[in-house]
């Protein structure tokens, strides 16, 4: 389905918008994973004290 969207003759602005959305989703997933790791490490350090 994504190939059909990028191969279809739509405005270049729309392709750029879709690309930016995909990048933002990827960055959001990476940041959430980093936040989850930091919270887990914080819980472990709190248990030691």
Beta strands, then each sheet from edge to edge (+ up, - down):
end
